[in-house]
Amino acid sequence: MNSIRVRLGVLGLALLTGFTTPTAASAAQAAPSPTIEEQRLGRAAPQEILRRSGFDTAAPRLARALEGARSYGEARRAVTREGARLWQRAVDRAQGRGPAGGDLSRDDDRPLYWARLGMTRDVRTWEPELGLTAGQRTALLDELERTSRGQDAIRYPHGRGMKRILLTGFDPFTLDRDIRISNPSGATALALDGAVIETADGPARVETAVFPVRWQDFTEGTVERTLRPHLPKVDLFTTVSQGRVGRFDIERTNGAWRGGFGDNDTIGRTETVPVSDPASQPQWTTTTLPYAAITAAQTGRFPVYDNTSVTEIPAGGTESVVRPDGPTPGSTARAGGGGDYLSNEIAYRATLLRDRLGLHGTLPGGHVHTPVLQFAVGNTTEVTDPEFVRNRLDIIAQVRAILKVAAETS
């Protein structure tokens, strides 16, 4: 639905219910067009994924709620409610609760991704009859992003006796290469949200959130906003993303550099990672995960590596150099172990936040790269196949096992 009109009828009712008429100070603006990311939604594969999971009902439900909203306040409450409903529905489906909604495997992260885009598209293009300011629309979109990603739903039980683990995942990306792509880190976040892992030291509760593959959201501080309230209270955290074929990597070092690769809106950034207080910004941050114990343990069928490589410009130099054993003193970052894309950036931001909170010596945290999630050989058109599902389930199980090792040795 590209245009939803709320008909209130009289100006007096508009003033009572919270919408404002355009003024010089606060003018309603025409709705923007869908983003490049949202425009992919109309293609065949996303529509099949939504239909075969039952998530094709999510965006129409929000559209109806917006159509019936009689004030901006009602619209915002509808967005909050439906965003949170979408996240919980995706978590429940991944963990076997409630109806499957179709024949697509429950472990699939893609229904959440495509359903959210349908919802953001409807909010972005919504044109209530009495107008919506750009600031109001932005606030609605921000609320929808936070609630539908679990970013505002991170809650641990009170009391002692249970460790607290925080894990983050990502949306699918490189969709112009293959629109069918799933991201095992996002699937892991759905599978483990609220899960309790039994360790040798007692139970550990996992809470999760998912992040977009967009440079601008990171520039605006979505990572810090989400993680800051929780890092001082957790016992372990790890950011997770999809990495290399056939292997896990525990990334030892993260770099303060964006390499320019296009995000899900096909926007690239080549610059130092923008953070608050750049004068005190380090070029490198390091993991405090127990990487030696993790790489030594038998956690699953994929090998797990302690990745120490980085790319730097040495002190006094001008050309980039690959350093297999980590950065040299005074060097400038050009890629962390996890590269120069958003997976490196979330690792950099999370570990920098840990350090700025004074938790470097007490809080284990860092980044885990999963194997690339692959379809069966020869499958170039179908949205799923048995090998694809098995690979995703094995990756999820191995991340869980890695968390167990990390919790027991931290």
ZAMARGU-4260 file (C-alpha; in steps of 0.2 Angstrom, whole numbers, plus 5000, padded with zeros to 4 digits):
<rodrens>
0) 5000/5000/5000 | 5008/5016/4994 | 4996/5029/5001 | 4985/5028/5016 | 4973/5043/5019
5) 4966/5047/5036 | 4950/5057/5034 | 4946/5067/5050 | 4935/5080/5041 | 4936/5095/5052
10) 4950/5107/5058 | 4943/5107/5076 | 4945/5089/5078 | 4962/5089/5071 | 4968/5102/5084
15) 4960/5091/5098 | 4968/5075/5092 | 4986/5080/5090 | 4989/5083/5071 | 4994/5100/5067
20) 4990/5110/5051 | 5004/5116/5041 | 5012/5132/5047 | 5028/5141/5043 | 5037/5133/5058
25) 5030/5116/5056 | 5024/5112/5039 | 5018/5095/5033 | 5028/5088/5018 | 5024/5077/5004
30) 5028/5059/5008 | 5045/5053/5002 | 5046/5039/4989 | 5051/5021/4995 | 5069/5018/4998
35) 5080/5007/4987 | 5079/4994/5000 | 5060/4995/5001 | 5058/4994/4982 | 5065/4977/4982
40) 5050/4971/4991 | 5040/4969/4975 | 5051/4956/4968 | 5045/4938/4967 | 5057/4930/4980
45) 5052/4942/4994 | 5034/4940/4991 | 5036/4921/4991 | 5045/4922/5007 | 5031/4932/5015
50) 5017/4921/5008 | 5025/4905/5014 | 5028/4911/5031 | 5012/4920/5034 | 5021/4936/5037
55) 5012/4944/5022 | 4999/4950/5034 | 5010/4961/5045 | 5011/4977/5034 | 4993/4977/5029
60) 4989/4976/5048 | 4999/4991/5051 | 4991/5000/5036 | 4974/4997/5043 | 4979/5004/5060
65) 4986/5020/5052 | 4971/5022/5042 | 4960/5022/5058 | 4972/5033/5068 | 4964/5050/5072
70) 4979/5058/5079 | 4998/5057/5078 | 4998/5050/5095 | 4987/5036/5090 | 4998/5033/5075
75) 5013/5032/5085 | 5005/5019/5097 | 5000/5009/5082 | 5018/5009/5076 | 5025/5004/5093
80) 5012/4990/5095 | 5014/4983/5078 | 5033/4984/5078 | 5034/4975/5094 | 5021/4962/5088
85) 5032/4958/5073 | 5048/4956/5083 | 5039/4944/5095 | 5030/4935/5081 | 5047/4932/5073
90) 5055/4926/5089 | 5040/4914/5093 | 5041/4907/5075 | 5059/4904/5076 | 5057/4895/5093
95) 5043/4884/5088 | 5029/4894/5097 | 5012/4897/5088 | 5008/4893/5070 | 5021/4892/5057
100) 5010/4902/5045 | 5016/4892/5030 | 5029/4879/5024 | 5045/4890/5026 | 5056/4883/5039
105) 5054/4891/5056 | 5072/4896/5058 | 5071/4908/5043 | 5076/4926/5047 | 5069/4933/5030
110) 5051/4934/5035 | 5055/4947/5048 | 5066/4957/5036 | 5054/4958/5022 | 5039/4961/5033
115) 5048/4976/5042 | 5051/4983/5025 | 5033/4982/5020 | 5029/4992/5036 | 5042/5005/5034
120) 5037/5008/5016 | 5019/5011/5022 | 5024/5023/5036 | 5036/5032/5024 | 5023/5034/5011
125) 5008/5038/5022 | 4999/5054/5018 | 4986/5058/5032 | 4974/5071/5026 | 4979/5084/5038
130) 4997/5082/5035 | 5013/5074/5044 | 5029/5084/5047 | 5045/5077/5042 | 5050/5076/5060
135) 5034/5066/5064 | 5037/5054/5050 | 5055/5051/5056 | 5050/5048/5073 | 5037/5035/5068
140) 5051/5026/5057 | 5063/5026/5071 | 5050/5019/5083 | 5046/5005/5070 | 5064/5001/5068
145) 5068/5000/5086 | 5053/4989/5091 | 5053/4977/5076 | 5072/4974/5079 | 5070/4969/5098
150) 5081/4984/5102 | 5070/4991/5116 | 5065/4973/5122 | 5081/4968/5130 | 5076/4963/5148
155) 5084/4951/5160 | 5077/4943/5176 | 5080/4951/5192 | 5091/4943/5205 | 5107/4933/5205
160) 5111/4916/5200 | 5110/4918/5181 | 5123/4925/5169 | 5117/4938/5156 | 5123/4937/5138
165) 5119/4950/5125 | 5120/4945/5106 | 5117/4955/5091 | 5113/4950/5073 | 5111/4958/5056
170) 5098/4959/5042 | 5102/4950/5025 | 5113/4960/5014 | 5120/4960/4996 | 5103/4958/4990
175) 5106/4964/4972 | 5118/4949/4970 | 5105/4937/4976 | 5088/4943/4982 | 5085/4926/4991
180) 5099/4929/5004 | 5097/4925/5022 | 5108/4931/5036 | 5113/4917/5049 | 5117/4931/5062
185) 5099/4937/5061 | 5092/4919/5062 | 5103/4916/5077 | 5096/4932/5086 | 5079/4926/5083
190) 5083/4908/5089 | 5092/4913/5105 | 5082/4928/5111 | 5076/4924/5129 | 5085/4907/5128
195) 5093/4900/5143 | 5110/4891/5141 | 5115/4878/5154 | 5133/4880/5158 | 5145/4872/5171
200) 5143/4888/5181 | 5124/4888/5180 | 5111/4895/5168 | 5115/4910/5156 | 5100/4920/5149
205) 5103/4927/5131 | 5094/4943/5125 | 5096/4948/5107 | 5093/4962/5094 | 5095/4964/5076
210) 5103/4979/5067 | 5101/4986/5049 | 5114/4985/5035 | 5114/5004/5033 | 5129/5016/5036
215) 5117/5031/5041 | 5109/5021/5055 | 5126/5018/5062 | 5131/5036/5060 | 5116/5041/5070
220) 5121/5030/5085 | 5109/5015/5084 | 5122/5003/5091 | 5127/5014/5106 | 5109/5019/5109
225) 5104/5001/5110 | 5119/4994/5120 | 5124/5007/5132 | 5110/5004/5145 | 5115/4985/5145
230) 5134/4983/5144 | 5137/4988/5162 | 5124/4975/5168 | 5129/4960/5157 | 5142/4946/5159
235) 5146/4944/5141 | 5142/4951/5124 | 5145/4947/5106 | 5141/4955/5090 | 5138/4942/5076
240) 5138/4944/5057 | 5140/4933/5042 | 5158/4932/5037 | 5168/4919/5027 | 5164/4903/5018
245) 5165/4887/5028 | 5172/4894/5044 | 5169/4904/5060 | 5181/4918/5065 | 5183/4926/5082
250) 5189/4943/5077 | 5204/4949/5088 | 5205/4967/5082 | 5193/4980/5075 | 5197/4995/5065
255) 5190/5013/5064 | 5188/5013/5045 | 5174/5012/5033 | 5179/5005/5017 | 5165/5011/5005
260) 5156/4995/5001 | 5137/4999/4997 | 5124/4996/5010 | 5106/4990/5008 | 5102/5006/5001
265) 5117/5005/4989 | 5125/5020/4998 | 5144/5018/5002 | 5155/5027/5015 | 5174/5029/5014
270) 5179/5038/5030 | 5185/5036/5048 | 5170/5028/5058 | 5161/5043/5065 | 5159/5042/5084
275) 5156/5055/5098 | 5172/5063/5105 | 5182/5059/5090 | 5198/5067/5098 | 5199/5052/5109
280) 5195/5039/5096 | 5207/5025/5095 | 5212/5017/5078 | 5209/5000/5085 | 5199/4991/5098
285) 5202/4973/5103 | 5191/4958/5108 | 5190/4952/5126 | 5181/4936/5122 | 5190/4921/5128
290) 5196/4917/5110 | 5209/4903/5115 | 5196/4893/5124 | 5183/4895/5110 | 5194/4890/5096
295) 5201/4875/5106 | 5183/4869/5110 | 5173/4857/5099 | 5158/4868/5096 | 5151/4861/5079
300) 5155/4855/5061 | 5163/4872/5056 | 5181/4876/5061 | 5183/4891/5072 | 5198/4903/5070
305) 5207/4916/5080 | 5208/4929/5067 | 5222/4941/5070 | 5225/4949/5053 | 5222/4968/5050
310) 5225/4980/5036 | 5234/4996/5041 | 5244/5011/5036 | 5260/5010/5046 | 5265/5025/5056
315) 5274/5037/5044 | 5268/5028/5029 | 5256/5031/5015 | 5251/5014/5008 | 5240/5000/5016
320) 5249/4985/5022 | 5241/4968/5028 | 5247/4963/5045 | 5244/4945/5049 | 5248/4947/5068
325) 5238/4963/5071 | 5242/4982/5070 | 5259/4990/5074 | 5261/5005/5086 | 5254/5021/5079
330) 5246/5014/5063 | 5230/5020/5055 | 5216/5007/5052 | 5211/5002/5035 | 5202/4986/5040
335) 5200/4976/5056 | 5200/4957/5056 | 5182/4957/5051 | 5185/4969/5036 | 5180/4987/5033
340) 5161/4985/5032 | 5147/4986/5045 | 5152/4970/5054 | 5168/4977/5058 | 5160/4993/5063
345) 5147/4986/5075 | 5162/4976/5083 | 5172/4993/5084 | 5157/5003/5091 | 5152/4989/5104
350) 5170/4987/5110 | 5174/5005/5110 | 5158/5008/5121 | 5164/4994/5132 | 5181/5003/5134
355) 5173/5020/5137 | 5162/5013/5150 | 5178/5007/5159 | 5173/4989/5157 | 5188/4983/5146
360) 5196/4973/5160 | 5180/4965/5167 | 5167/4962/5152 | 5171/4949/5139 | 5165/4955/5123
365) 5169/4955/5104 | 5164/4949/5087 | 5160/4932/5080 | 5159/4930/5061 | 5149/4915/5055
370) 5151/4905/5039 | 5142/4911/5024 | 5125/4903/5023 | 5125/4894/5006 | 5111/4886/4996
375) 5113/4868/4989 | 5124/4867/4974 | 5113/4870/4958 | 5100/4880/4967 | 5100/4897/4959
380) 5081/4900/4959 | 5072/4892/4974 | 5070/4902/4990 | 5075/4887/5001 | 5081/4869/5000
385) 5086/4856/5013 | 5104/4860/5013 | 5101/4878/5015 | 5090/4875/5030 | 5103/4862/5038
390) 5117/4875/5036 | 5107/4888/5045 | 5102/4877/5059 | 5120/4871/5061 | 5127/4889/5062
395) 5114/4893/5075 | 5118/4878/5085 | 5137/4882/5084 | 5134/4900/5089 | 5125/4893/5105
400) 5139/4882/5108 | 5152/4896/5107 | 5142/4906/5119 | 5142/4892/5131 | 5161/4890/5130
405) 5163/4909/5132 | 5152/4910/5147 | 5160/4895/5156 | 5178/4902/5153 | 5175/4921/5156
</rodrens>
